[in-house]
Amino acid sequence: MEPGEGFSFRSAVVGGAIPGKYIPSIEKGVQDALQRGPLAGYPLQDLHVTVLDGSYHDVDSSDLAFRAAGALALKNALEHARPGLLEPTRHLKVRAPARFTGDLLGDLQTRRARVQGIDTTGTVTTITALVPQAELHDYSAALRSLTGDRAAFSVTAGPYQPVPDHLTRKIIDARQEELAQG
């Protein structure tokens, strides 16, 4: 198992240790386990899985057994890995009178934004930043309040980014409580 773009699965089994007819069952088991990730049950993504070895028994082997083995193998591998939570981000562009730059930057800092650029042309400043989507739910109202309705912003999709460690535990606890209730 290794990180990568998207999901891929391949077999590198040699010498017939696992009959080829069971390889698709192992892949299905891995895909089942991907849907129930180890951190709060969220799905896993961007993973490459390679089957290296295994064994079978003429009487006891079945598609269902290899599917279960695939899921268990992924679960065991993840216990030794260090998976993390990802969150969606947004590219934010704010245009406002230059006199509000400090207030806007302070507000963006509280939203865990990573400022990527500040461009001042005349009396107008344009700030570009990468901001976690969860931090933008009230941004329109906050921007109006900070600037007296003298600013405009646009948002476009950004990449997924790792959730900071101090928030990961809170998210996992909340998710486990949510799953326990229903």
N, C-alpha and C positions, 0 to 999 in steps of 0.2 A: 504494500500500500504506500502510495506517495502522493503528495499534492500535485495538482495540475489544473489545466483549464478544462472544464466540463467533466464528464464521466467517461472512463474507458475501462474495458475489461479484456484481459487476454489470458491465454493459457500458455505456460512455458513448461508444462509437464512433459517429461521425456520417459521413454521406455514403457509406456502403457500403465504407469502407476495408477492413473485414473482413466477409465475408458472414456473416450471422446463423447459418448452419448450422455454422460453425466455433467459435462462442463456447462451446458446451458442451465442446468438446475442450480449449479453453484452460483452462476451469475444472477439468477433470479433471487436466490437467498441473499446475496450481497445487496442487490437493489432493494429488497425488503428492509434490510437493516439500515440502508441509507435514509429511508423515510422516517426512521425513529432514531435520530442521532443521540449520542451519549450526553449531550448538554441540554437538558430541559426538553428532550424529545423533539427538537427542531430537526428538520431534514439536513443531511450533509450534502455538500456540493464540491465540485472541483477536486475529484479524487480519481487516481488511476490505480486499478487493482490488477495484480498479476498472480495467478495460481502457479505455484512452483512445484508442489509435490502433494502427495496424499496416498491413500490406499483404498481398496475396496474389497468386499467379500462377495463371493459368487451368490450366496444365499441371502444375506442380510442387506445388501446394497439396494437402494431404490432412488428414484428421482426425489422423493420427499426427504429422504435422509441426507442427500447431497445438498438440497436446498437449505435444510436446517444447518448443515455443516458450513455452508457459505456465510450464512447470517452469523453464526457463532464465531467463525474465523475473523470476520470484520470486527465484531464486538471485542474479541480478545486483542486484536491488533490496536484498536483504539484505546484500550486500557494502557498501552505502552506509549501511545502517541500523546501529543499535547494539543487536542482540538480546541478551537476557540469559536466564540460567537462572532458573527458578522452582522453589520447593520447597513441599511441603505443610506447613501448620502446624496446630497443635491449640490449642484453648482449654483451658487447664488451670486447675482450681480445687483448691486445697489447703487443708484445714482441719487445724490443729495447735495444740497448746498455744502460747500467746504467747511463752514463753521460747525457742522454736526459730525465731522469725521471722528473726533475723539469719543463722543457718545455712542456712535455706531460701532466703533471698534470695541468699546467696552461691552456693549450688548452682545456682539458676536462672540467675544471671549467667553461670556457666561453660557453660550450655546455650544461650546466645544468646537467652534469653527476654526478652520485653518485658513487664514487669510493668504491668498495667493498673489494679490496685487492691489495696489492703490494708485490710481491715476487721477491727478488733479489737472483740469483744464479750465483756466479762468477761475470762476467761482463755484464750479461743480466738481465734485469728487465722485469717482466710480470705484467701488470696492468689489473685488471678486474674491469669493471664498468657497471652500468646500465645507458643508455643514451637514451633520447627521439629520436625516429626515425627521426623526422624533423631536428634534429641537426647534422645528419650524412651525409647529401647529398654531401658534399665536403670533407669528412674526408680523403679519399685516397690521394688526392692532398695535403691536409694540412699535413698529416703524412709524406709524401715524402719530403715536404719542411722543416719541423721541424727537420728531422733526416738525411737529405741527402740521402734518399732512403735506410736507414739502419734498417728499422723496418717492421714488418708484423703485420697484425691484422685479427681477425675473428669476425663475427657478427652472433648471433643467436637470435631467437625470444624471446622477453621478455613479461612481463605482461603489461596491460594497467594501466596507473597511472594518477592521477588527474593533470590537467593543472594548473599551478600557477595562482593565481588571477590576477596578473598584465598582463598576456597574454590572459586570458579568454575574457576580454572586447574587445581586438583587434581582436580576432578570431570571436567573435559574430558580431562585426561591419562589418568586411570583408565579412562574410557569408551573412549578411542581404543585403549588397550592391550587392553581387553576385546573390542572389535570386531576387532582384529588377530588375536587368538588364536582367534576362533571364531565 
